[in-house]
Amino acid sequence: MSNKDIYKQLCETSTEIPLFEQPWWLDVVCKQWDVAIARKGDRITGTWPYPIEKKNRTYTYSYS
């Protein structure tokens, strides 16, 4: 299971994920996106969704 799939499941069960970090919102505003997940054991302790942009035939990660 990818980080993106895990994140989507987390968003379905958690009420604490802000609107602008919801998967459906990211799908609308980003051509491509992924998410970094921090874990402590089996527990998710943090997430960071980020857009992926293609510039000059290479992929860059935007941290805006």
DRENDO-1510 file (C-alpha; in Angstrom, 1 decimal, always signed):
<recs>
REC; n; res; u; v; w
REC; 1; MET; +0.0; +0.0; +0.0 .
REC; 2; SER; +1.4; +3.4; -1.0 .
REC; 3; ASN; +1.8; +6.4; +1.3 .
REC; 4; LYS; -0.9; +8.1; -0.7 .
REC; 5; ASP; -3.4; +5.2; -0.1 .
REC; 6; ILE; -2.5; +5.2; +3.6 .
REC; 7; TYR; -3.1; +9.0; +3.8 .
REC; 8; LYS; -6.4; +8.7; +2.0 .
REC; 9; GLN; -7.6; +6.1; +4.6 .
REC; 10; LEU; -6.4; +8.4; +7.4 .
REC; 11; CYS; -8.3; +11.3; +6.0 .
REC; 12; GLU; -11.5; +9.2; +5.8 .
REC; 13; THR; -11.3; +8.3; +9.5 .
REC; 14; SER; -9.8; +11.5; +11.0 .
REC; 15; THR; -11.7; +14.8; +11.5 .
REC; 16; GLU; -8.5; +16.7; +12.2 .
REC; 17; ILE; -7.1; +16.9; +8.6 .
REC; 18; PRO; -7.5; +20.5; +7.3 .
REC; 19; LEU; -9.4; +21.2; +4.1 .
REC; 20; PHE; -6.3; +22.2; +2.1 .
REC; 21; GLU; -4.6; +18.9; +2.9 .
REC; 22; GLN; -7.6; +16.7; +1.9 .
REC; 23; PRO; -6.8; +14.3; -0.9 .
REC; 24; TRP; -9.8; +15.5; -3.0 .
REC; 25; TRP; -8.5; +19.1; -2.7 .
REC; 26; LEU; -5.0; +18.1; -3.7 .
REC; 27; ASP; -6.4; +16.2; -6.7 .
REC; 28; VAL; -8.1; +19.4; -7.8 .
REC; 29; VAL; -5.2; +21.9; -7.4 .
REC; 30; CYS; -2.2; +19.7; -8.2 .
REC; 31; LYS; -1.5; +17.7; -11.3 .
REC; 32; GLN; +0.6; +15.3; -9.2 .
REC; 33; TRP; +1.1; +15.0; -5.5 .
REC; 34; ASP; +2.4; +12.6; -2.9 .
REC; 35; VAL; +2.6; +12.5; +0.9 .
REC; 36; ALA; +5.4; +11.9; +3.4 .
REC; 37; ILE; +4.3; +10.0; +6.5 .
REC; 38; ALA; +6.1; +10.0; +9.8 .
REC; 39; ARG; +5.6; +7.0; +12.0 .
REC; 40; LYS; +6.5; +5.9; +15.5 .
REC; 41; GLY; +6.0; +2.1; +15.5 .
REC; 42; ASP; +2.6; +1.5; +13.9 .
REC; 43; ARG; +1.3; +4.9; +14.8 .
REC; 44; ILE; +1.2; +7.8; +12.3 .
REC; 45; THR; +2.7; +10.9; +14.0 .
REC; 46; GLY; +2.7; +13.3; +11.1 .
REC; 47; THR; +1.9; +13.8; +7.5 .
REC; 48; TRP; +3.2; +16.2; +4.8 .
REC; 49; PRO; +1.3; +16.3; +1.5 .
REC; 50; TYR; +3.3; +18.0; -1.3 .
REC; 51; PRO; +2.9; +18.8; -5.0 .
REC; 52; ILE; +5.2; +17.3; -7.6 .
REC; 53; GLU; +6.0; +19.5; -10.6 .
REC; 54; LYS; +7.7; +18.6; -13.8 .
REC; 55; LYS; +10.2; +21.2; -15.0 .
REC; 56; ASN; +12.7; +20.7; -17.8 .
REC; 57; ARG; +12.1; +17.0; -18.0 .
REC; 58; THR; +12.8; +16.4; -14.3 .
REC; 59; TYR; +10.5; +16.2; -11.4 .
REC; 60; THR; +10.9; +18.7; -8.6 .
REC; 61; TYR; +9.2; +18.9; -5.2 .
REC; 62; SER; +7.5; +22.2; -4.4 .
REC; 63; TYR; +7.7; +23.3; -0.8 .
REC; 64; SER; +5.5; +26.4; -0.9 .
</recs>
